[in-house]
Amino acid sequence: MFKLQIGNTPVIFVKAFKDEDRESILEFVRAQAEVSENRKVLFIDTPATPRLVQAIETLHEEGIEIHVRDHHGLAPDALPTNSRELETVDATTRLAEILGQRSVISYRDAHPACSELVNVGEFSDALCIVADPDADGLTGAMKALGITYPGIDQDAAIMDGPRSQQLTGSLTSQLLLKALRSLPPANTNAGVAESAMGEVFEQWIAMVQGDCACEVLKKKAVAWEVKANAAEVLATSATKVATSVWFVDTVDAPPFDLGVLNANIESQPGCLIIATRKADGPIAKLAGTQISLCLSAAANKKVNLQQFLSEGFVSSPEAGIISNTTFLLHVSEDVWNTVVLPKLLERFGHA
């Protein structure tokens, strides 16, 4: 969680998954409301979770005019297949009950980027903004406040898409991602990492507005090149654990760029799924390591990673499973060995 001032508007970047996240949101909005008669608040790129609903319901009861713009909902013809999707449906329904038409929750296929859900400057009169701490949340908040550039929606969609494809946007978006990827992982020191991310966000906003911060970002991009080179070397150590499934152990590797690593591995003939053993991430924070799976570009929308979990799975770091989309999956080593890998071998066969 970190806060920025974008123009004259305070913005908090936070994920509403924990009780402390809910409390951070409440404290932030209340602090702004204490010094202003303005009551208009935008939540953008904030997945519908029970903690988010609790925060919004409380603020609504306190007289705050909440607007939600998000793309983490289910498609109209989709049925929930797991507990996280059921939670999303319930939370989305509740937000609609509370906010009516002020709650606009779409889905990724319809709106790959949340910036597509706002007009330029539509919320320039907002008291404050609550946004997801990633490039999609940033670009959505910027556009809502009237800060934009040609191609921002296309860039935002690419930056929020499969990691191996994220550096295929404009040079403007590439500079943001390279600078962000040059930063240390959050598990080393969450406070330092969040502060560094906020600094990059500020520098990139300034660059988009014509400031000379471009040179600062270019220096960070040079640091990223070192990590990109390390990723290319690391990719050569990947092994095939099932037909179409590649596994790479990065636990003791030097700093590397995950997008470059994935792009190199998915160039292998027939690669559909990449499994990466990591020492960072929400599950690794509890268990020491985690296995993160993603789809290659060839498999995107053709393979659903949630099919390799047990029916009725619970998505939480404590359960050893994090699954909010069909193209990304994070599991503990135990879930990998006892559930995911056997199902992958059953589906694709031995290498």
C-alpha positions in Angstrom: 0.0 0.0 0.0 1.3 3.5 -0.9 -0.2 6.9 -1.5 0.5 9.5 -4.3 -0.7 12.9 -5.2 -1.7 12.9 -8.9 -2.3 16.5 -9.7 -4.4 17.8 -6.9 -6.0 14.5 -6.1 -4.8 12.0 -3.4 -4.6 8.4 -4.6 -4.1 5.3 -2.5 -2.8 2.2 -4.3 -3.9 -0.9 -2.4 -5.4 -4.4 -2.8 -8.4 -5.1 -0.6 -7.7 -8.7 0.5 -7.0 -8.3 4.2 -8.6 -6.6 7.2 -5.7 -4.1 7.3 -6.3 -3.2 3.7 -9.9 -2.4 4.5 -8.8 -0.3 7.4 -6.2 1.5 5.2 -8.9 2.4 2.7 -11.3 3.7 5.4 -8.6 5.7 7.1 -7.4 7.3 3.8 -10.9 8.3 2.6 -12.0 9.6 6.0 -8.8 11.7 6.2 -9.6 13.4 2.9 -13.3 13.9 3.8 -12.3 15.6 7.0 -10.8 18.5 5.2 -13.2 18.9 2.3 -16.9 19.0 1.6 -16.4 16.9 -1.5 -17.7 13.4 -1.1 -17.0 11.8 -4.6 -14.6 8.9 -4.5 -13.5 6.6 -7.4 -12.4 3.0 -6.9 -10.7 1.8 -10.0 -9.2 -1.6 -10.9 -10.1 -2.9 -7.4 -11.3 -6.5 -7.5 -14.6 -7.2 -5.8 -13.7 -8.8 -2.5 -15.4 -9.1 0.9 -13.0 -6.5 2.4 -13.7 -4.1 -0.5 -17.4 -4.5 0.0 -17.1 -3.8 3.7 -15.1 -0.7 3.1 -17.4 0.7 0.5 -20.5 -0.2 2.5 -19.1 1.7 5.5 -18.1 4.7 3.5 -21.5 4.7 1.8 -23.2 4.8 5.1 -21.0 7.7 6.1 -22.2 9.8 3.2 -19.4 9.2 0.7 -20.4 9.0 -3.0 -18.6 5.9 -4.2 -18.0 5.1 -7.9 -16.5 1.7 -8.9 -14.9 0.9 -12.3 -13.4 -2.5 -12.5 -12.9 -5.4 -14.9 -12.4 -8.4 -12.6 -16.1 -9.6 -12.9 -17.4 -12.7 -14.6 -18.8 -12.6 -18.2 -22.6 -12.6 -18.3 -22.8 -16.1 -19.6 -20.1 -17.5 -17.2 -21.0 -19.6 -14.2 -18.7 -19.5 -11.1 -16.6 -22.6 -10.9 -14.7 -22.1 -7.6 -14.9 -20.3 -4.3 -13.1 -17.2 -5.5 -15.5 -16.7 -8.5 -18.5 -17.3 -6.2 -17.0 -14.6 -3.9 -16.6 -12.3 -6.8 -20.2 -12.8 -7.9 -21.5 -12.2 -4.4 -19.4 -9.1 -3.9 -20.4 -7.7 -7.3 -24.0 -8.2 -6.6 -23.7 -6.5 -3.2 -21.9 -3.5 -4.7 -24.7 -3.1 -7.2 -27.2 -3.2 -4.4 -25.3 -0.5 -2.5 -24.3 1.8 -5.4 -26.7 1.1 -8.2 -25.4 2.4 -11.6 -22.3 3.9 -9.9 -20.9 0.3 -9.7 -19.6 -0.7 -13.1 -17.9 -4.1 -13.0 -17.0 -5.5 -16.4 -14.8 -8.5 -17.4 -11.4 -8.7 -19.0 -12.5 -10.0 -22.4 -14.8 -6.9 -22.8 -12.5 -4.4 -21.2 -8.8 -5.6 -21.0 -7.9 -2.4 -19.3 -9.8 -0.4 -16.6 -8.8 2.9 -18.3 -11.4 1.9 -21.0 -14.1 2.2 -18.3 -13.6 6.0 -17.7 -13.6 9.0 -19.9 -10.6 11.5 -19.9 -11.1 13.7 -16.9 -14.4 12.1 -15.8 -13.3 12.1 -12.2 -11.1 15.2 -12.2 -13.5 16.5 -9.5 -13.1 13.5 -7.2 -12.1 13.9 -3.5 -9.7 11.0 -3.9 -9.1 7.7 -5.7 -8.5 4.1 -4.6 -6.7 2.0 -7.2 -4.9 -1.3 -7.6 -1.1 -1.0 -7.3 -0.2 -1.9 -10.8 0.1 -0.3 -14.3 -3.6 -0.8 -15.0 -4.6 0.9 -11.8 -2.2 3.7 -12.4 -3.3 4.4 -16.0 -7.0 4.1 -15.0 -6.5 6.7 -12.2 -4.5 9.0 -14.5 -7.1 9.0 -17.3 -9.9 9.5 -14.8 -8.1 12.6 -13.6 -7.5 13.9 -17.1 -3.8 12.8 -17.6 -3.5 10.8 -20.8 -1.5 10.2 -24.0 -2.3 8.6 -27.4 -2.7 4.9 -27.0 -3.1 4.8 -23.2 -5.9 2.2 -23.3 -4.0 -0.1 -25.7 -0.9 0.2 -23.5 -2.8 -0.5 -20.3 -4.4 -3.6 -21.8 -1.0 -5.0 -22.9 0.6 -4.1 -19.5 -2.2 -6.0 -17.7 -2.1 -9.0 -20.0 0.2 -12.0 -20.1 3.6 -11.1 -18.6 5.6 -12.4 -21.6 3.7 -10.0 -23.9 3.8 -6.9 -21.6 6.8 -5.3 -23.3 5.1 -5.2 -26.7 3.4 -1.9 -26.1 4.6 1.7 -26.9 8.0 2.9 -25.9 6.2 5.0 -23.2 4.7 1.9 -21.6 7.9 -0.1 -22.0 9.8 2.5 -20.0 7.3 2.2 -17.1 7.5 -1.6 -17.0 11.3 -1.7 -17.4 11.7 0.8 -14.5 9.2 -1.2 -12.3 11.0 -4.5 -13.1 14.3 -3.0 -12.1 13.0 -2.7 -8.5 13.7 -5.3 -5.8 11.0 -7.8 -5.1 8.4 -6.9 -2.5 9.3 -9.9 -0.3 12.7 -8.4 0.5 11.2 -5.3 2.2 7.6 -4.5 1.4 7.8 -0.9 2.6 10.9 -0.1 0.6 9.5 -1.9 -2.5 6.2 0.0 -2.3 8.0 3.3 -1.8 10.2 2.6 -4.9 7.1 1.7 -6.9 5.4 5.0 -5.9 8.6 6.9 -7.0 8.5 5.2 -10.4 4.8 6.0 -10.8 5.4 9.7 -10.0 8.3 9.8 -12.5 6.3 8.2 -15.2 3.3 10.5 -14.7 5.7 13.5 -14.9 7.2 12.0 -18.1 3.8 11.6 -19.7 3.1 15.3 -18.9 6.4 16.4 -20.6 8.7 16.5 -17.6 12.4 15.5 -17.8 11.9 12.5 -15.6 12.4 10.4 -18.7 16.1 10.4 -18.1 15.6 9.0 -14.6 13.5 6.2 -15.9 16.0 5.5 -18.6 18.6 4.8 -16.0 16.3 2.4 -14.3 15.7 0.7 -17.7 19.4 0.2 -18.0 19.4 -1.6 -14.7 16.6 -3.7 -16.0 18.7 -4.8 -19.0 21.0 -6.6 -16.5 18.1 -8.5 -15.1 16.9 -9.3 -18.7 20.2 -10.8 -19.6 20.2 -12.9 -16.4 16.7 -14.1 -17.4 17.9 -15.3 -20.8 20.7 -17.4 -19.2 18.2 -18.8 -16.6 15.8 -19.8 -19.3 18.3 -22.3 -20.6 18.0 -24.3 -17.3 14.2 -24.9 -17.8 13.2 -28.5 -18.0 10.1 -30.3 -19.4 8.1 -31.9 -16.7 5.1 -32.9 -18.9 4.3 -32.6 -22.5 3.8 -28.9 -23.2 4.8 -28.0 -19.6 8.1 -26.4 -18.7 9.5 -25.9 -15.2 12.3 -23.6 -14.0 13.7 -23.2 -10.5 14.6 -19.5 -9.7 15.0 -19.8 -6.0 18.8 -19.3 -5.9 19.1 -17.3 -9.2 20.5 -13.8 -9.4 18.0 -11.0 -10.0 16.1 -11.6 -13.3 13.2 -10.3 -15.3 10.2 -12.8 -15.2 8.7 -11.5 -18.4 11.9 -12.1 -20.3 12.3 -15.5 -18.7 8.8 -16.5 -19.7 9.2 -15.2 -23.3 12.3 -17.2 -23.7 10.8 -20.4 -22.3 7.6 -20.2 -24.3 9.5 -20.0 -27.5 10.2 -23.7 -27.0 8.2 -25.8 -29.5 4.8 -26.9 -28.0 5.2 -24.9 -24.8 1.7 -24.2 -23.3 2.4 -23.8 -19.6 5.4 -22.4 -17.6 5.8 -23.3 -14.0 8.3 -21.2 -12.0 9.6 -22.1 -8.5 10.1 -18.9 -6.6 11.2 -17.6 -3.2 9.0 -14.5 -3.4 5.2 -14.0 -3.4 2.3 -14.3 -1.0 2.5 -18.1 -0.6 6.3 -18.1 -0.4 6.1 -15.5 2.4 4.3 -18.2 4.5 5.9 -21.4 3.1 9.4 -20.2 1.9 8.7 -21.0 -1.8 5.8 -21.2 -4.2 5.2 -22.5 -7.8 3.8 -19.8 -10.1 2.2 -21.0 -13.4 1.3 -19.0 -16.4 0.1 -19.7 -20.0 2.1 -19.1 -23.1 0.7 -16.9 -25.8 -0.2 -20.0 -27.7 -2.3 -21.4 -24.9 -4.0 -18.2 -23.8 -7.8 -18.7 -23.7 -7.3 -22.3 -24.8 -6.2 -23.7 -21.4 -7.8 -22.9 -18.0 -5.2 -23.3 -15.2 -8.0 -23.6 -12.6 -8.8 -27.0 -14.2 -5.6 -28.4 -12.6 -6.9 -27.7 -9.0 -9.2 -29.7 -6.9 -12.9 -29.0 -7.3 -14.1 -26.4 -4.8 -10.7 -25.1 -4.1 -10.2 -22.1 -1.8 -8.0 -19.3 -3.0 -5.8 -17.9 -0.2 -2.1 -17.9 0.7 -2.9 -19.9 3.8 -4.5 -22.6 1.6 -1.5 -22.7 -0.7 -3.5 -21.5 -3.7 -4.0 -18.1 -5.3 -6.1 -18.1 -8.4 -8.0 -15.0 -9.6 -7.8 -15.6 -13.3 -7.6 -18.6 -15.6 -4.2 -17.8 -17.0 -2.3 -17.3 -13.8 -2.0 -19.7 -10.8 0.2 -19.7 -7.7 0.4 -22.8 -5.4 2.5 -24.1 -2.6 5.0 -26.9 -3.3 2.7 -29.3 -1.6 -0.3 -28.4 -3.8 2.0 -28.6 -6.8 3.3 -32.1 -6.0 0.0 -33.6 -4.9 -2.6 -31.9 -7.1 -1.4 -29.7 -9.9 1.5 -31.8 -11.4 -0.5 -35.1 -11.3 -3.4 -33.4 -13.1 -1.0 -31.8 -15.7 0.5 -35.3 -16.4 -3.0 -36.7 -16.7 -4.0 -34.0 -19.2 -0.8 -33.7 -21.2 1.2 -36.9 -20.6 4.8 -37.5 -19.5 7.5 -35.6 -21.2 
